[in-house]
Amino acid sequence: MTLVSLGMLGLSAPTAAFAEAGGPEAPRVVCGTDAATGLAVTAGSAGDCGAALRVADAYTKAGLREGGAVTVVRSDDIVWRCQEQQGDPNPYQECVDTTDSARHVTLTS
């Protein structure tokens, strides 16, 4: 399953997805796409989708251009550390809640 094709379908509700080997922990929920980049945005649960889309928006505005460097963004009064991670085979962007390291937002092509 490719996340790009899911994003092109214009998802109206979060969809369960499983991460690729070497990627973020599975299972993940596809929340939609980032408006600026068109990258698929995933979170740990459907209840986190609103926050995940806001974090993705803040990250793409602040720092996708920085490559592997850590970019710190704030969304909903929470600080998130974001950076590119090496996936298999493609890299992906990941943001981690600094107050709860179990909360991850990923952006994938």
DRENDO-1510 file (C-alpha; in Angstrom, 1 decimal, always signed):
<recs>
REC; n; res; u; v; w
REC; 1; MET; +0.0; +0.0; +0.0 .
REC; 2; THR; +1.4; +3.4; -0.9 .
REC; 3; LEU; +0.4; +6.4; +1.2 .
REC; 4; VAL; +0.5; +8.7; -1.8 .
REC; 5; SER; -2.4; +6.9; -3.5 .
REC; 6; LEU; -4.4; +7.1; -0.3 .
REC; 7; GLY; -3.8; +10.8; -0.2 .
REC; 8; MET; -4.9; +11.2; -3.8 .
REC; 9; LEU; -8.2; +9.5; -3.0 .
REC; 10; GLY; -9.2; +12.5; -0.8 .
REC; 11; LEU; -9.8; +10.6; +2.4 .
REC; 12; SER; -12.7; +11.8; +4.4 .
REC; 13; ALA; -12.0; +9.7; +7.5 .
REC; 14; PRO; -8.7; +8.4; +9.0 .
REC; 15; THR; -7.6; +5.1; +7.7 .
REC; 16; ALA; -5.6; +2.5; +9.5 .
REC; 17; ALA; -2.1; +1.9; +7.9 .
REC; 18; PHE; +0.9; -0.1; +8.9 .
REC; 19; ALA; +4.4; +1.3; +8.8 .
REC; 20; GLU; +7.1; +0.0; +6.5 .
REC; 21; ALA; +10.1; -1.8; +8.0 .
REC; 22; GLY; +12.5; +0.7; +9.5 .
REC; 23; GLY; +9.8; +3.3; +9.7 .
REC; 24; PRO; +7.6; +4.6; +12.6 .
REC; 25; GLU; +6.0; +2.0; +14.9 .
REC; 26; ALA; +2.8; +0.4; +13.5 .
REC; 27; PRO; -0.2; +0.6; +13.5 .
REC; 28; ARG; -0.7; +4.2; +12.4 .
REC; 29; VAL; -3.7; +6.1; +11.2 .
REC; 30; VAL; -3.6; +8.1; +7.9 .
REC; 31; CYS; -5.1; +11.5; +8.8 .
REC; 32; GLY; -5.0; +13.1; +5.4 .
REC; 33; THR; -2.4; +15.2; +3.5 .
REC; 34; ASP; -0.4; +18.3; +4.4 .
REC; 35; ALA; -1.9; +21.2; +2.5 .
REC; 36; ALA; +1.5; +22.8; +1.6 .
REC; 37; THR; +3.4; +19.7; +0.5 .
REC; 38; GLY; +0.8; +17.0; -0.3 .
REC; 39; LEU; +2.6; +14.6; +2.0 .
REC; 40; ALA; +0.5; +12.0; +3.8 .
REC; 41; VAL; +0.2; +12.7; +7.5 .
REC; 42; THR; -0.2; +9.9; +10.0 .
REC; 43; ALA; -0.7; +9.7; +13.7 .
REC; 44; GLY; -1.1; +7.0; +16.4 .
REC; 45; SER; -4.8; +7.2; +16.6 .
REC; 46; ALA; -7.8; +8.8; +14.9 .
REC; 47; GLY; -8.2; +11.0; +17.9 .
REC; 48; ASP; -4.8; +12.6; +17.3 .
REC; 49; CYS; -5.5; +13.5; +13.6 .
REC; 50; GLY; -6.5; +17.1; +14.2 .
REC; 51; ALA; -3.3; +17.7; +16.2 .
REC; 52; ALA; -1.2; +15.8; +13.6 .
REC; 53; LEU; -2.4; +17.9; +10.7 .
REC; 54; ARG; -1.6; +21.1; +12.7 .
REC; 55; VAL; +1.8; +19.8; +13.6 .
REC; 56; ALA; +2.5; +18.9; +10.0 .
REC; 57; ASP; +1.4; +22.4; +8.9 .
REC; 58; ALA; +3.7; +24.0; +11.5 .
REC; 59; TYR; +6.6; +21.8; +10.5 .
REC; 60; THR; +6.3; +22.3; +6.7 .
REC; 61; LYS; +6.1; +26.1; +7.3 .
REC; 62; ALA; +9.2; +26.0; +9.7 .
REC; 63; GLY; +11.6; +23.5; +8.4 .
REC; 64; LEU; +11.3; +20.8; +5.8 .
REC; 65; ARG; +14.0; +22.7; +4.0 .
REC; 66; GLU; +16.5; +21.9; +6.8 .
REC; 67; GLY; +16.9; +18.2; +5.7 .
REC; 68; GLY; +18.1; +16.0; +8.6 .
REC; 69; ALA; +18.5; +18.9; +11.1 .
REC; 70; VAL; +16.1; +19.0; +14.1 .
REC; 71; THR; +13.3; +21.6; +13.7 .
REC; 72; VAL; +11.4; +22.5; +16.8 .
REC; 73; VAL; +7.8; +23.6; +16.3 .
REC; 74; ARG; +4.9; +24.5; +18.7 .
REC; 75; SER; +1.3; +23.5; +18.1 .
REC; 76; ASP; -1.5; +23.6; +20.6 .
REC; 77; ASP; +1.0; +24.8; +23.2 .
REC; 78; ILE; +3.0; +21.6; +22.8 .
REC; 79; VAL; +6.6; +21.6; +21.6 .
REC; 80; TRP; +7.4; +19.0; +18.9 .
REC; 81; ARG; +10.9; +17.9; +17.7 .
REC; 82; CYS; +10.8; +17.2; +14.0 .
REC; 83; GLN; +13.4; +15.8; +11.6 .
REC; 84; GLU; +13.9; +13.6; +8.6 .
REC; 85; GLN; +14.4; +9.9; +9.3 .
REC; 86; GLN; +15.8; +7.2; +7.1 .
REC; 87; GLY; +13.0; +4.8; +6.0 .
REC; 88; ASP; +13.2; +1.7; +3.9 .
REC; 89; PRO; +13.6; +2.6; +1.1 .
REC; 90; ASN; +12.5; +6.3; +1.3 .
REC; 91; PRO; +13.1; +8.8; +4.1 .
REC; 92; TYR; +10.2; +10.3; +5.9 .
REC; 93; GLN; +9.6; +13.2; +8.2 .
REC; 94; GLU; +8.8; +12.6; +11.9 .
REC; 95; CYS; +7.7; +14.9; +14.7 .
REC; 96; VAL; +7.7; +13.7; +18.4 .
REC; 97; ASP; +5.8; +15.4; +21.2 .
REC; 98; THR; +8.5; +16.5; +23.7 .
REC; 99; THR; +6.1; +15.9; +26.7 .
REC; 100; ASP; +5.0; +12.4; +25.5 .
REC; 101; SER; +7.5; +10.6; +23.4 .
REC; 102; ALA; +4.9; +8.0; +22.5 .
REC; 103; ARG; +3.1; +10.6; +20.3 .
REC; 104; HIS; +4.5; +10.7; +16.8 .
REC; 105; VAL; +3.4; +12.5; +13.6 .
REC; 106; THR; +4.8; +11.3; +10.3 .
REC; 107; LEU; +4.8; +12.8; +6.9 .
REC; 108; THR; +5.5; +10.5; +4.0 .
REC; 109; SER; +5.4; +10.5; +0.2 .
</recs>
